[in-house]
Each structure stands twice: as C-alpha cells, then as structure tokens.
C-alpha cells in the first residue's frame, strides 16, 4: 500500500472563522503561479465588518516548513498599506503599538513550534471593509514520484465570490496533471483512485504548461455544508523523467539544478527499528505502532536485512543479528511486533547506544545502507544534550537516523536534532486515528534509496564556474524524490555549463553528465518581469532553509548565532517571513497620541502619600502609616507611571478562598498581609483595550488581557468592563483563552475536557465549578502557575461572558505590571501563592 503523507510536506491555506458574527468574507481569491516547481501563491480576501465598533478578525494560514510568506498588503478606504519585514520582536512591537491606538493593523508571524502555521490578525474598523493580500512562496517537494500543490480551504462561511486559479509552467513536458475531489483527510492512500473534481477545468495551452480553474457557486458550496467548503484542494503533476543528470535553469547570473533520475534499482538496506514501548504508549498509540509496523514489515525489499529493538526501562532486541527478508522472517517479526506491551520508563539513551553499537558490529559493505528508524512518544529519562553527545561519540560509521516524534508529549526539538545531526529526517506523528498511516507514509518516503554518496560539480572550460552554491554533497537519494541545487555563476558571460554528478548505486559507481546551454531568455509567463529573479529567489530560499537546518544541528553557540544571522540577513534582503522575521502593516496616524513599548522595563516603587481604595470605599494604611486611596493613583484617561516606592507585603491566600465576579469595579485586586480586605486597582478601561498583566523576564512568561464592555453601568454611569480574552505566552508557547474557546499554539482545546493536557512542558487542567463555569489551571513548568475562571453570560446578569485570572508563583518574587493607556507595576512576594487579576 502506497500512503501519501502531506501533513507537513505540502502547502496548506486556512481561513479561520472570525471573532465576530458581523464579519463577512465577501470575496476569496487564490492565485498560484508555479514555475519550475517554485510556487508563488497570492490570497486576496475582502472582509466586511457590519458592526458599529471595531472588531479583530483572526485568520490562520497553514503552511509547511517549506513555505515563506513574502508580502502582506492591506487595502483600506482605497489606499494600499504594504507590510514591512522586521526581526520578529520589532514587528511585534509595531503591531501592538498600532492596535492600542485603535488603528487597523495586521501582523504575520510564524507560531513557535508550529512551523507549518502562520497567523494573521486584522483589526477591522467599524462599518468598513478591509482587503488583505497575502503572498507566499514554496519550492514544491517531489514525493512518491509527483508534485502536489495543496490549498486548504476553510472560510467557515459561504463566500459569494470564491475562486482558485493555478498556472503551471515547466521546462520539460508535463506528463500528468490532475485535481481529485476536495479531500477531508490529510492522509490518503495512493492505491485508491480518487477520481476527478467535477467543478475544475484544466486547460493545456502547451505540453509544458497547464491552467487550472475552480469557482464553486453558492449552491456548490451549500451542497457540502452550511459553512461552505472545507478541505484540501489538491493539484498533482509530474514532468518527463530520464536517467540523466537532470535539468539546469540559468537566468541573470543564478542557476537552479533539478535532479531526479528514474529507472534505478533500490540499494539494499541494513535497517534497525528502535521502538518506544514505555508506559506512555499504553492504549491507542501502542496499537497504532503495531499496525504501522505490520504494514512496513510486509513492504521490506527482499535484498534488505532488518531487526527490531523495543525499549522502555530496558532495551531488547528481537534477534541477536540482522535477518534477511523472506516470508518466514517477516511473519515472525510481525508476530513479535503485535505482542509488544507498553510499560516502564523511556531510557532512550541506552536504546540508541545499543542500537548504534549493534549496526557498527555489522560487517561494512559499501553496497548496503545502514539505517536506524527511531520512534518515541515522550521525553527521555536522560538529558537530550547528553543523548546527542553520546550518539555523536558512538556513531563513527555514519549510520543514518530517521526520527519520529509520536504525539503531543514527544520532545520534537530533540528528535529534530537527532535526525539532522545524523544525516536523517525528522517527522512529528500527530496523535489521531490515522497515526499508523502517518508512520507508514514516512517510511515509504525513505524506503527506496537508489543512490548514495552523491557529489555535484559545475565546470566551465577551465575550472568550476559557480559560487555561493547550496549543498553539493548528499548522502542518499530516494526514488520518487528530487534534489535541488542553486547558486551563482562566477562569470555572467558563461554560455555553457558542464554538469557532472557522481555517486554509488546498487550496481556500483555511476557518473552522470549534462551539457547545459545557459538560457537567458524570458518566457511568456503570468508576470514576465518576475522571471528574471526566479532563480535568484530559489537560491535565496534554499540557502535560508539550509542555514536554519544547520543552526539546529550545531552545538557551538557562536556558530549557531552566525548561521541564524546569515539567515536573517537573507530573509530581510529577499523579504521572506521566516522563523527569524515577521511582517507588520499598519494604517498611519494622522497624529501621534503616544503609547507604551512592549519591552518597557517594569518599575517597582511605593511612595508615601500614594493612595489606593477598596471596593467598599474603606481606607487602608501601609506599614509606613500612609493612607491609600484610589483617587491619587492617576487621573482617568491620562497616560503615566504609578510610583509605589517600596515593595508591598502581600496577604497569604492560604487563609481563605476568594471568588471573583463582582460588578464593574474593582478591576484588579491584590491581597496584602495584615489586611482583611484586598487592595484594589480601580482602572478605567475601554472596550478593545489591551492590558499587560505580567511580563516576567526570568520565566519568559507574559500575560495580556483584552477588555470588553457590557450593557450594565457602574455607580459613575460608565459601562462596566471585563476581561474577554487572555493571551499567555512563554518560550515556544502561546495560549489564547476566551470564554468560548482555548487555543494552544493554534490547536483547539475544550473547556469541557477534563483530561490533563500536556505539551511543551506546560500542563493544563480544567475543573467544573458550575453548570457553565469552569476554572482552568496552567502550570508553565517553571515557577509560574495561572488559574483562569470562566463566567458565562447564562449565569450572570451582565449579558456577556468573561474571565477572571489568578497568577501564582512558587519560589521567588515576581513583578506584576498592569499596562494599558497607563502602566503600574508591583511585586508578588514569594511567600504568597496568588495575585488576583479581575475584570468585573
């Protein structure tokens, strides 16, 4: 069975439902221009806000590692506002500043740990519309003998004006082009004929080009669901193949070489499967691992030799030595894998050490490839740095390691480094019903190696004629895939390049050559002026990708910084949104009203004579005897800094419980030692404002709160305000909490899920405290613990749902900063478990 894996390999696009029912997507156009495997996709969408107040619309663009956003332009009131690419932190500050001023703003940035997802936040002004144009580029990867260009459609509503147009232009004849029906599953089985999409038209102007058009009507969209079309729009194609040196495109001093020879026999493999059977694999995961191994063992080549090692607290080999593939050995191996039981710890270090030594002891044969396929679902009992160091010490014979991280709790950073440092590929296996197909699909990609020890040379009359070339040496070439090399010609006057490719195949050493005439002409493509830069952009794109990959592999901190800096410089020069950059676009002010910066240092002070008041109006006395009232903190509406002088002592919450949810004021309450009632920060806020509640430089945790208003009024006649959204950030983590939803790094969680959620060292526990009310405790795995309580409008008289937040710490003082149109900072004493932040 041939399984196609597209989850992390191909291009996806998602438009997620907006935050308001009054936001309407009036048009959605997707245009893709694929030239020589290099796809440029433009998404144009018009969003209308029919509300009488500004609303933030959130869009998610799902992309693979391979795609970079290159342009983001907003059209507001007939005027275009192009995005500006900056280093990630600079872009973030610009967006937050514009948003706090009430401007329309959008930011595009790559989400940590989810390198296949980008987010776009657009703040749409009242009773207006915004058209956003998002462009991204990707070099399509060839897998299973064909290219797939995939667009994920999910606008969440019927879109009246909706269409997709794709143009393909190649230098060789296109031998196949097809568009199957919209897929609902990421994983598909190649052995099943999916048929054709009846709503798609495919034109073939020439043998080297194709034009695809898709424009579903309103009725077509309704036939799928009331929320419109949702799924994968897939284009599959391939070009003519030969057993040769490939094809070279040279334009404006840059070249791109595509290498994908066909008709070669697979090289025999010596393969060791190292499989995690620790206690965390209990249940569905161990069954899915068994199913995947059952399929893989049936597909081993007859020339291969193999063995299996299971590990938990101990490591155990199935056989004492490698066994040849035949019906008897595969049958016995399948029986062994079906009997695997999950229990014990995760001693990955011992398993990898024994596995490497096992293959090292196998007699060296230049005609065979040694591989390890390592899969784990958890975090090893030994430090990942120690494991990587030990693997480097023992792997003296260059064994290639392919690594799989199974599920949310797997340490993907370790898995990625293990693969990259050992000439392999890493893949995250998502915990779902199709996990066994994901594992099998990954193995299919790397199961048929046809060449190894590949070297590419580009020669002129006297010497090499290229410079600044991407990777020239490759350990392995797998059938059905493609190698791409790019670089700069050392002399613009070069008219011919002699290409030489050498390597080792199943029948011994090979040498392939190709005489390439330099093509300096311009093809008649969608935008002819862009053709002059296509080879240069492909070179920059590949160089950035390889620099980032190298930065993962290196251990030396200085070298890592240098690699990232080179990648950053190229990202900024060629306007790519990469893991190091972000793009921000804002509508300019007519006047500057002042705002605070994201990185302002927190201030901690308490001056005698500063006053605070409680919700009951009672006056409190500090340790110095000074009276505390709210009136002298800051006049409403004026920006400034509150000076508190010395650190406040805080009340021990362990003496009693506290339940938030009072009326509009007080807004923020802090318990103090020696005081029966809490001290209150009485802050006047407006709908749509953002307050930063915490920025802790030690743990890296920041917490921002979005303010919403109700129809009820307080004693002063002002509309009562509440927290409608909380955004909590820590290294590699972003949690967005609303009364209706929870998102962890873009993945949706539920308020009704009682199971403990763990990922990236973060634990989340939801408890039921009423019919609709819930509390959610977030443990960041450091010394910060946050509890959020949800109040639903069904159980209040406020006609809206809102959140309360409690911030706690374990072993040290932390600084609380409340920032909005004004800023104040104070300190939580380590002896006190909770700071209470409350709207309402």
N, C-alpha and C positions, 0 to 999 in steps of 0.2 A: 504494500500500500504506500502510495506516494502522498505525503502530507505537506500542504503548503503552509508555511509559517509567515504571517505578515504582521504580527502584533508590534514588533519593534523594528522591523526592517523597512517597511514602506511608509509612504506619505499618507497621513490622515488629516482631515479637517473637521472640526466640530464647531457648530454654533450652539452654545448652551442657552437655555431659557433665560430671559432677562429677569431682573429682580422685581419688575412691576408688571401687572397685567395691562397697564396702559401703554406699554411699549410694544410697538408693532413693527415687524420686519416687513417693509413694503416691497423690497426687491433684494434678490441674492443672485449674483452672477459670479461664476467661477470660470476663469480662462487659464488654460495651461498651454504653454508652448514648449514642446520637448524637442531639443536639437542635440543630436549625438548623445543621447542618454541624459542630457542636462536639462532638467525640467524647471521652468520658471512659471509659477502659478500666481495669478492675481485674483484675489477675492474682493468683490465690490458689494457692499451691503448698505442699504439705507434703512435707518431705524428712526421711527417717528415716536415722540413722546406726547401722548394726548392728555397728560396730566397738567395741572396748574402749578406744579412745582418740579424742580429739577430731580431727576432720577438717574441712578447709576445702573447702566446695563453691563452685564458681565458676559464676555464671550471667551470660550476656550478653543484654542487651535491645537489639535493633537498632531504632533509631528514626531518622526523618528529622530534618532541621534543624527541622521544624515542630513537633515534639513536645517537651513538657516533662514530666518526672516531677514529681508534686505530693505524693505521700505514700508512705511506706515504713514498714510496721508489722510487727514480728516478734512471734510468739506462742510463748512458751517456758514450759513447765510450767503452762499455763493462764493465764498472765499476759501482757498486751499491753505491748509496748515501742515507743512511737511514735518515728519518726525526727525529727531536728532539723535544720533547714536553716541552714547557715552559709556564710560565704565559703569558697571551695574549700580553702584551706590550713588553716583552723581545723577543718573537718570531717575532713580527712586526719589531723591530729594526734590527734583524739579516737579515731578508729578504730584507729590504730597503738598508742596507749596501751592501749586495751581489749584488743587482740589479744595484746600482750606480757604482759598479766596473766592470760592464759588464759581470758578471758571470751568468751562468744558475742557476735559483733559483725558488723554489716553496714554497708557503705558504698556509696552510689550516687554516681558522679561521671562527668561527661562526658569521654570519652577525647580527648586532644589530636589535632587534625587529622582525627578521625573523628567528626564531629558527628552522624552517624547511628547512633552506638553508645554505649550506657551499660553499665557493668559493675556487677554486684552480687556482692560477696564475703561469704559466710556461713560462719562458723566454727561447726560443729555439734558439740556436746558428745558424749562417748561414750555409746553406747546410749540415745540420746534422739532426739527429732524436733523440728524447727522448722517452723513455718508462717510463710511470709512473704507479705505483701500489698503489691503494688506497683501504684500508680495513676499513670497519665499522661494528659495531655490534648493534643489536637491539633485545630486548625481545618482540616478537610478541604479540600484544594485541588481545584478542578474542572479537569479536563484532558480533552481530546477529548470534551467535552460530557457528562461524567458524573463522579460522585464514586466513589472507590474507598477502601474501608476494608480494609486488609490486615493479617492477623495471620500472622507467620511461625512455624510450628510445627516444633520440632526438639528434643524432650526427650532424645533419644539412648537411649530405652528404652521398653518397653511400659508404659503408665500405666493402672492398673486403673480409676481414677475420673477420666475426662477428658471435659470438655465445654466448648463455646463457646456463649454466648448473646448476641445482639446485638439491641437495640431501637432503632428509628429513628423519630423524631418530627419532622415538618416543618410549616411554616405553609402551604405550598402542596401541592397534590395530588402524590403520588409517582407518576410516570408509568412508572417502570421500577425493578425490584429483582430481582437475580438473584445466584446463587452458582455459579460454574463449578467443575469438579473441581479438587482440590488441584494447584497449579502447582509444577513443579520448576524453572522458569526465571523469572528476574526480568523479562526482556523477553518480551512476547507480541505477536502480530500481530492487530490488531483485525479484519482481513478474514477471519479463520478463526473459525468458530463453535465455541466450546469445549464447548458442551453444558452440562449441569447436574450438580451434585454430588448423587448419589442418596441420600446419607446426611443431607442437610439438609432440614429442614422450614421453610417460610415461611408465616407467617400474616399476614393483612391485617385487623386489627381495624377500621380506618377507611381512607379514601382518603389520609389524611395520615400514616399510620403503618404500620410493618411489624415483625414479630418473627421472628428467625432463630434456629434451634436446631440444634446439631451435637453429637452424643455418640457417637463411634465405639466399638464394643465392642472387647474384647481381640482377637477374631477379625478384626474390621475392620482393626485396627492391624497385626496379623501378616501380613495379606494384602499390605501394602506392603513390610514388611521386618521382620527380627528386632529392629531398633532402633526400631520403631514408625513413626509418621507423620512425614514430613519434607517441608516445602514451604510454599507460600503459600495461606492460607485467605483468599479474596477475596470481598468484598461490593461489588457495583456497583449504583449507583442514581442517579436524577436526578429533578428536580421539574419541574412545569409551567413553561414559558417563554413570555414575551411580549415584544413590542417596547415596553418601558416603562421607567420609572425604577427598577424593582426592587421590593424589599420591605424594610420597616423594622420592626424589633422594638424596642420601648421598654419597659423594665422597671426599676423602682426608681431612676429618675433617670439610667440609662445606656441608650444606643441602639446598635443594630447595623444597618447597611445592607448588603444583598446586591444586587449589580448585575451582571447577566449577560443583556443583551438579545439577542434572536435575530432572524434574518431580514435581516441586513445584508450588503451586498456587501463583499468584501475591498478594501482600499485598495492601489493599485499601489505596487510597491516598486522602488527602485534599490538593488541588493544586490551587495556585493563580497565574495567568498570569499577569505580570505588563509590559505593552507595551508602548513604546515611540510613541507619535503621535505629536511631536513638528514640527515646520516648516521645519526643515531639512529633515524630512521624506517625504516631498512632492514628488509626481510623482511615479517613479518605485518602490521605497522602500516601500511606504505605501501599494501599490498593492501587492507586494510580501509578506509582512507581513500578509495581509488579506488572500492570497492564502494559506500560511502556516498554519494559524490558522484554516481555513476551513477544512484542512485535519486532523489537530491534534484533533479538536473537534469531528470529526467523529470516531476517534480511541480511545476515552476515554473508560476505563473499566466501566462496569455497577456498580461496587462497589465503584467507585470514586465519590468524590464531588469536585466541582470547582467553580471558579468565575474569572472575568476578571476586571482589572483596567487599564484604559488608562490615560496617564499623559503627560502634556506639561507644560504650566504655572500653571495649576491646575490639581488635581488628581480626577478621577471619577470612582466609582465602578459600574459595570453593575447591580449587585444585592446587596441588603443590607446584605445578608448572603450567605453561601455556598449552592449550589443547587446540588441535586443528578443527576446522569447521566441517561437520558432517551431520547426518540426521541423528545419530546416536548422541553426540556431544551436545548439540543444540537442544535435544529433548531433555537430557539430564539437567542442563543449565536452566531451562525453563521451569523444570520441577523445583530446582533449588531456589530460584527467584520467587516462585509462588509461595514458598514456605517461610519467607523472611518475616520475622516478627519485630515489632518496634518496642524497644525498652532501653534504659540506660542513658548515659551522657553522650557528649559529642566530642570525642577525642580525635579531632581531625588531624592534628599534628602527627600522632602515631600512625594513622592510616596512610597519610601522604608519604611519610618517611619510609614505611614498609613497602608501599606500592612502588615508589621510585627505585628502591633497592631491588625489588623483585624484577623489574624490567631491566635494570642495569646488569643484572646477572644473566640475562638472556644474551646469547652469542650475537655479536654485532654483525648485521647483514645489511650492506648498502642498498640492497634491492627491496628492503622492507622498511616500513614507517612505524615508529613506536609512538603510541598514543595513550593518554590517560583521560577518561571521562569521569569527572568528579562531580557528585551532586550532594548538596546538603540543604536542610531547611532551617537551620538555626545558627547560633553563634558558638564557635568552638570554645572548648574548655581552656585552651591555651591562647595567649595573646596573638592576634593576627600578624603583628610585626615579627614575632618570634617564629611563627609558622613560615612566613615568607622567607625569612633569613635561612631557616633550615632547608627549605625546598631549594633555594639557590645553592646551598652548600652540597646537597646530595645529587642534584640534577646535573651531573657533569657530562652526561652523554646527550644532552639536548632533547629530552623527551618533551613532546608537545602536549600541553594540558588544556583540555576544554572543560569549562566550569559552568555548572548550573546552580543558580540560587532559587530554591523552591519555596515560594510563599512569602508573606509579608515580614516574617521574623528573620529571614536569612540575611547575613551580612554581605550585601552586594558589593560594598567597597572592597572587602577582602577578596571576594570571588573575582571581581574585575581585575584586581592587581595580580592575582594568581595566574589568570589566563594571559594577560598582557606580558607579564614578565617571563612567560614560558611559551611564547610563540602561538598561543591559542586564542580562542574566542570565548567570551562570557555571555551568558544569557540569563535573564530573570524569567522563571517559570511562574506564571500567575496562578494563584490558588483558585481553581474553578473546575467546572465539570469537564472541561477539555484539557486538563493538565497533561494527561497521558499523551494526547495528540501533540501538545507543545513539545514535550520531551522527544517524541519520535520525530517530529519535524526538524528539530535541531540536529538530531543525529543524521537524518537524511542529508542535511547540508554538508556535513563533514565526513560522510562515509565513503565517498568515491574520490580519493586522491589519485590524480593521473600524472602529476609532475612534482618534483621536489628539487630543492637547491637551485632555484631559478635566478639568473642574472641577466640584466638588460644593458646593452651598450648601444650608443648612438654615435656613429662615426661619419666623418667627412673625408675629404681627400687625404688629409694628413693626420688628423687626430680627432678626439671627441669634439663635437660641435654644440654641446648643450651644457647648461649650467643651472644652478639653483633647482636641481631636479628633485622631485619627490622620491619616495622609496624606490630603489633599484634592485634590491635583493629580496626574494620571497622564499620562505621555507617550503611552502606547499601550494599547489594549485588543485582545486577541487572541480570535478566535472560539473558542468551546468552553471558555473560562476564566471566571473570576469575580473581580470586585473587591469587597473588603470594607472598609468604613469603620466606625469605632466612636468613641464619645465620650460626654461627659457633658452632660446637659441643664442649661442655666444656671438654669432655674426648675423646681422639682418640680411646679408647678401647671400646666405647659403641657399642654394636652389635644390639640393638633394641630400637626403639623409640615408645612410646605410644602417639598418637596424639589425642587430644580432642578439638572439635570445638563446641562452644555453641552460640546460637542466638535465635532470635524470628522470627517465620514465621506467615503465615496467620491463622494457627490453634493453635498458642501458642508457648511455649518454646520448642526448639529442642536441642538435643545433638548428635553429630556425632563423632565416634571414628575410629581409624585406627591403627592397629599394623603393623609397618613398619620394615622389615629387612634391615639393613644397607648394601647397595650394594657397595662393594669396588673393584669390577671387572672392567676390561677395555673392552668396546665394540669395535667391528671392524668397526670403522668409517673412514672418509676420512683421518684424521690425528690422529691416536690413542694417540699420545703423548699429544695432546691438551685436551683430555677428562679429564685428572687429574685436570685441572684447571677450568673446565666449571662451576662447582657450585660456586667456589670462585669468578669467574668473574661475574656471575649472582648476587651474593651477593653484590659485589662492585658496580656494575651497579645500582642495586635497591637502595642501600644506598645513592649514589651520587644524584640520581633523587629525593629521599625524602628529602635530606638535602637542595637541591636547592628549592624545593617546600616549605619547612619550612621557608627558608630565605625570600621568598616572603610574607609569612603570618605574620611574626613577625614585631612589630613596634619598638622594642628596638634596637638601632643602634649597641650596643656592641654585643648583641646576634646574630644579623644578620651577623656581621663580623666573629664571631666564627663559625657559620654554614657554611659560604662561605669558611672559611679557612679549615675546615674539608673536605668539598667537593673538594677543590683544592688539598689538600694533597693526597686524594684517586685518583683523576684524574691523578696526576703525578705518583703515585706509580703504577697504573694499566694501564698507558699510554692511557688514554681516552682524546680525544679532546672534551671538554665540553664548556659551556659559559664562563668558567674561564681560559681556556687554548687554545693555538694554537700550531701547529706543523710547523716547518720550516726545509727545506732541501736545502743545497747549495753545489755547486761543489767547493772544496777547492782551494785557491790561490796557485800558485807557488811562489808568492812573495806578500808582503803586500804593497799596494800602498796608503793606508790612505784614510779615508772617515769621514764624519761627522755623529754624532749620532742623532737619531730622537728627543731626549729630550734636545738638547743643549739650554741653556738659550739665549734669544735674547739680543743683545747688541745694545745700542743706544749711539752714540757719534759723535761728529763733531770736528775734529782738524783743526786748522788754517793751511792752506797750502795744504789741500786735494782738489783735483780738479775734476770737472765734466764738460762735454761739451754737447751742444745741437746737434741735428741732422744737424743744419745749420752750425755748427762749431763755433758759437758765444760763447764768454766767458762771464760768469756771475760773479757777485760779491756778496758775502754773506754779512750779516749785519756787520760783522767784517772787511769787505773790502778785504778779501782774494779772489784770483782768483780761479775759479772752472774749471778744465779741466778733460777729461776722462783719460788721459794718466797715471795719477799718482794713479788711484784707485788701480789697481793691474795688474801686467804683465799677459798677456793671458796665461792660462794653469797652473798658479801657485795657489795652494791652499793657503788660508789665510783669514784674517778678515779685513774688511774695518772699519776704525775708523772715525766717523763723528763728534765727540765732542758733541756740544750742539744740542738739538732737532731743526729740521728745521721748520721754519714757512711755511705754505702752502697756495697756491693760492685758492681763492674761486671760485669754478667751476660754481656757480650760475650766474656768469657774462657772461657766454657764453657756447656754446656746443663744444664737442670735438668728433671727429670721428677717430677711429684707422684705421689701414690698410695700413700704409706706407710701404716702401721697407724693406729689411732685417734688417737694423739698423735705428733708435734706437730700443732697445728691451723693456726697461721699462721706462716709463715716469711719472714724478711726478710734478704736478702744484705747484708753490710756490707763496705766496703772494708777490706782488711788482714786479713780473717778467712777462713780456708779453708772453714769450715762456716757454715751460716746460723744466725742468731739466731732463736729460736722463742718465740712467744707461746703458752704452754700454758694454754688456757682450757677450763674445764669447762662444757660446754653440755648442754642437754636437748632432747629431741625436741620439735619445734614452735616452738622459739625463733627469733627473727629478729635477725640481727646486721647493723648498718650498717657496711659496709667502707669506703665512700668517700662523702664529701659535699664536693664541690669548688665553692665559690661563684663561681669565675672562669668555669669552663666550664659550670656548672649541672648537672654530672653527679653522680648519686648511685647507689650500688650497695648493695643489700640482699641478704642471703643467708639462706635458710631451712634450718634444721638438721633432719636426720633421723637416726635411730639404727639400728644393725644388731643382729644377734643375737650378734655376737662381742664379747668383752670385752678390755679392755686389762690392763696389769700390775697395776693397782689394783683390778681386779674390776668396773670400770664399763663399761657398754655403749659401744662406740665410736660416735662421731657423725661425720657427713659433711654436705656441702652437697647438699641435694636439689633446691634451686631457687634461681635468681638472678634478681633484678629490677633492671634497669638503666634509669635514667631520665635524659633530657636534655631541653632545651626542645623541646616538641612530639613527644617520642619516649618510648615505653615498650616495653622489650624484656623478655619473660619467657622464661627459659631453664630447661628441665628435661631430664633425660636422654632423655625420650621425645618432647619437643616443643619448638618455638620459636614464640613469638608476637611479631610486630612491630606495635604499635598495634592488637592484636586480630586481625590477619591471620596465618594459619598459614604457617610456613616449615618446611623439612625439613632434618634432619641429613644426609640423603643427597643434597642438591642441591649440585653442585659449581660452579654458576654464581654469579657475583658478584651479590649483591642490593644495590641502591642505592635509597634513599628518604630524603627529608628530610635530605639532606647526610650520611647515615650509609651506610657500606659494610660488608657482612658477607660474609666468605669462610669456607667450611667446607673442611677438609682431612681426608683419610682417613689415619689413623696406625695402623690395625689392622683386624681384621675388623669389630669393632663400635665401637672407639674412634675418636673424632673430635676435632679441635680447631677452634674457631670464633674468628676474629679479628674484632673490631668496632672500626671506625675511626669515631669520632664527628664527624670533620670539623673538630675543633679540635686540641687537643694531648693528648687522652686516647685511648689505644689499649688495648683489653682483649682478652685471649685466654682462652678457656674450653676446658678439656679434659673430655671426657665419658668416664667409665669405666662400662661396662655390667656388670651382675652376671654375665653369661655368662663374662666374662673375669676375675672376681675371686673371692675366697673370702669375700666379705662378705654375700652373699645379698641385695644391693641395688645399684642403680645410683647413681652420684654424680658430682659435678662438682668440678673444681679451677679456680681463677681466677688470672690473672696480669694485673696492672694496670701499664700503662706510660704514659710521658709524653714530650713532645718537648722543649720549650724552657724549662721552668721547674720550680720546686719545687711539689709538690702535697702536700696533707695527707691522710694516711690515718687514718680513725677507725674503730675496731672497737667496736661498741656492742651490748650485749645486756642481760643483767642487770647488767653493768658496762660501763665505757667506757674506752678508751685511744686516744690519738691520737699519731701521729708523722708525720714528714715524709719524702718521697721526694726525694732530690737530683736535680736536672735532668740531671746527667751520667750517671745510671744508668738503663737502659731499663726495668727491671721491678721491681715489687713482687709477691711471690708470696703469694697468699692461698689457704690449703689447709685443707680438712677431710679428714682421713684421710691 
